[in-house]
Amino acid sequence: METVMLYPAACKLPFRFDTKRLAADLELVDQDLWIDHYRGENYTGSWSVAALKSVGGHPTVIYASPAPTSSNFYQNAPILEKCTYF
């Protein structure tokens, strides 16, 4: 008889965050750093992105590279300089 493993549709991860500190950091993100997600054909509605880490640390590069060329390929974006709780 074949064994089938079933996984729950959702699970609670063991993380705890200070919601007030997260909200305060979120307020520090400049509106012009929120950009529309590049795969608009895959969803309806609004989906915007603000990069925390990105290729070269550039704030508008929101795609993942399949083959990073060095250990510092992904760098902190400027948001992380202001938003210390993120």
Backbone bond lengths (Angstrom), bond angles and torsions (degrees), N, CA, C in turn:
res aa  C-N    CA-C-N  psi(-1)  N-CA   C-N-CA  omega(-1)  CA-C   N-CA-C  phi
1 M - - - 1.440 - - 1.531 108.93 -
2 E 1.307 115.89 135.68 1.461 122.18 -178.93 1.528 110.35 -80.86
3 T 1.325 116.24 136.00 1.461 121.18 176.56 1.515 108.65 -93.86
4 V 1.319 116.57 128.35 1.456 122.19 178.27 1.521 107.92 -111.39
5 M 1.318 116.08 125.12 1.462 120.24 178.61 1.518 108.46 -91.37
6 L 1.286 116.45 128.53 1.457 121.98 177.45 1.517 109.67 -107.64
7 Y 1.308 116.14 139.67 1.453 121.49 179.48 1.520 108.61 -116.80
8 P 1.316 117.22 147.11 1.468 119.55 178.80 1.528 110.30 -68.13
9 A 1.314 115.93 155.25 1.464 121.05 178.54 1.522 111.07 -69.08
10 A 1.312 116.46 -23.56 1.462 121.24 179.47 1.519 108.39 -152.49
11 C 1.301 114.77 158.28 1.464 119.17 175.20 1.520 108.37 -147.49
12 K 1.295 115.72 155.07 1.459 120.94 179.22 1.524 108.59 -94.05
13 L 1.325 115.50 120.69 1.455 120.59 178.98 1.529 109.25 -83.08
14 P 1.305 117.66 153.77 1.464 120.80 -175.47 1.533 113.49 -82.96
15 F 1.320 117.10 49.33 1.457 121.18 179.43 1.522 109.69 -111.40
16 R 1.294 115.65 143.11 1.463 121.64 174.45 1.520 107.43 -128.86
17 F 1.331 115.27 135.10 1.453 120.38 -178.86 1.521 109.51 -129.55
18 D 1.302 115.38 150.88 1.454 121.84 174.24 1.530 106.62 -85.58
19 T 1.316 116.70 106.17 1.467 120.24 -174.51 1.527 112.27 -64.73
20 K 1.306 118.27 -31.51 1.466 120.12 178.43 1.528 110.65 -68.10
21 R 1.323 116.65 -40.21 1.470 119.61 178.15 1.532 111.15 -68.68
22 L 1.336 117.10 -39.26 1.466 119.75 176.38 1.527 110.70 -62.20
23 A 1.326 116.89 -45.11 1.465 120.87 179.36 1.526 111.14 -62.65
24 A 1.333 116.87 -39.26 1.467 120.13 178.76 1.526 110.69 -64.10
25 D 1.329 117.69 -42.70 1.468 120.66 176.50 1.520 110.79 -63.77
26 L 1.304 117.38 -41.41 1.463 121.27 -179.59 1.522 110.94 -59.91
27 E 1.311 116.96 -36.56 1.472 120.69 177.59 1.523 112.37 -64.89
28 L 1.332 117.41 -23.19 1.466 121.55 -178.95 1.527 113.20 -80.38
29 V 1.333 117.41 -12.69 1.469 121.18 -178.61 1.522 108.78 -76.88
30 D 1.321 115.74 117.30 1.471 120.69 179.03 1.522 110.79 -59.96
31 Q 1.313 116.28 139.31 1.465 120.90 -178.25 1.525 112.54 -59.38
32 D 1.329 117.45 -31.97 1.466 119.30 -178.97 1.530 112.66 -73.59
33 L 1.338 117.76 -9.10 1.467 120.12 175.64 1.527 112.54 -86.39
34 W 1.338 117.13 -11.22 1.461 120.68 175.08 1.526 107.41 -83.48
35 I 1.315 116.41 119.35 1.462 120.06 -179.41 1.520 109.28 -122.92
36 D 1.325 115.68 152.74 1.459 120.13 178.32 1.519 110.11 -65.32
37 H 1.310 115.25 140.36 1.466 119.81 177.19 1.521 109.13 -62.60
38 Y 1.317 116.61 143.67 1.466 121.92 -173.25 1.521 114.57 -75.88
39 R 1.320 119.51 -10.32 1.464 121.30 -178.49 1.524 111.04 -108.02
40 G 1.311 116.77 56.10 1.457 122.48 -176.63 1.516 114.61 -59.00
41 E 1.317 117.24 -22.76 1.463 119.74 -179.83 1.524 112.29 -74.85
42 N 1.316 117.53 -10.92 1.466 121.00 -176.17 1.525 114.23 -97.38
43 Y 1.312 118.68 3.55 1.460 120.51 -179.09 1.526 109.54 -155.30
44 T 1.305 115.44 164.73 1.454 121.06 172.74 1.521 107.86 -116.09
45 G 1.304 115.84 153.41 1.453 119.63 -179.18 1.513 111.18 93.69
46 S 1.311 115.41 -151.93 1.457 121.22 -176.08 1.530 110.23 -112.53
47 W 1.310 115.75 134.99 1.454 121.10 175.68 1.525 106.49 -143.89
48 S 1.303 116.47 102.82 1.460 119.57 179.75 1.520 109.52 -112.50
49 V 1.320 114.49 158.18 1.455 122.19 -171.18 1.526 109.09 -134.10
50 A 1.329 115.74 140.20 1.460 121.62 170.10 1.527 105.88 -126.12
51 A 1.303 116.57 117.19 1.469 121.15 -174.42 1.525 111.83 -71.46
52 L 1.337 115.48 131.04 1.463 121.36 172.54 1.523 110.35 -96.11
53 K 1.310 116.45 -41.02 1.470 124.06 172.88 1.524 105.57 -131.06
54 S 1.298 116.74 143.95 1.458 119.05 -178.31 1.522 110.01 -158.19
55 V 1.307 115.70 173.74 1.453 121.52 177.18 1.531 107.79 -61.32
56 G 1.316 115.78 117.67 1.460 120.89 179.94 1.512 115.13 68.88
57 G 1.339 117.99 5.62 1.453 121.05 -178.49 1.512 114.32 76.06
58 H 1.334 116.91 11.18 1.463 120.87 -178.39 1.531 109.50 -72.66
59 P 1.334 118.81 128.84 1.457 121.06 -173.10 1.529 116.10 -68.24
60 T 1.319 118.04 -17.58 1.463 118.70 -179.29 1.523 113.89 -107.16
61 V 1.321 117.70 5.28 1.461 120.73 177.11 1.526 107.09 -91.41
62 I 1.342 116.21 106.60 1.463 119.87 -173.28 1.522 113.03 -113.69
63 Y 1.296 117.40 8.01 1.464 119.95 179.77 1.524 109.97 -98.04
64 A 1.298 115.36 155.21 1.459 120.56 176.41 1.520 108.65 -92.72
65 S 1.292 116.47 141.77 1.450 121.07 177.07 1.527 108.68 -93.31
66 P 1.310 117.75 131.89 1.459 119.42 -178.40 1.534 114.13 -71.24
67 A 1.322 116.95 -17.07 1.467 118.77 -176.23 1.526 110.22 -141.64
68 P 1.343 117.58 77.50 1.468 118.56 176.65 1.522 110.76 -55.47
69 T 1.324 116.08 139.40 1.462 120.29 -173.96 1.521 113.63 -95.27
70 S 1.339 118.10 -9.41 1.465 119.94 177.91 1.526 109.24 -156.60
71 S 1.318 115.44 169.41 1.466 119.61 -178.08 1.527 112.27 -69.15
72 N 1.328 118.48 -20.66 1.467 120.30 178.02 1.528 112.17 -106.76
73 F 1.317 115.78 24.71 1.463 121.73 179.85 1.526 110.63 -59.08
74 Y 1.344 116.18 -47.06 1.461 121.07 175.54 1.519 107.59 -93.04
75 Q 1.328 115.84 126.45 1.455 120.84 -178.29 1.519 109.92 -127.40
76 N 1.323 115.72 161.38 1.460 120.04 176.29 1.519 109.90 -62.18
77 A 1.307 115.94 135.52 1.456 121.26 173.27 1.531 108.19 -82.84
78 P 1.325 118.95 162.19 1.468 121.68 -176.89 1.532 113.97 -56.11
79 I 1.306 118.25 -26.92 1.469 121.02 178.88 1.522 111.07 -53.56
80 L 1.320 117.49 -40.60 1.455 120.25 -176.04 1.527 113.55 -67.97
81 E 1.334 117.33 -18.47 1.455 119.78 175.44 1.527 111.09 -70.36
82 K 1.329 116.16 -35.32 1.465 121.24 -179.41 1.520 112.56 -89.51
83 C 1.294 117.24 -33.72 1.458 122.16 -172.26 1.525 109.39 -101.89
84 T 1.298 116.06 87.32 1.461 120.40 -172.28 1.519 113.64 -75.43
85 Y 1.329 118.54 -21.24 1.460 119.17 179.99 1.516 112.14 -82.29
86 F 1.344 116.97 -29.61 1.471 119.08 176.52 1.493 108.25 -53.56
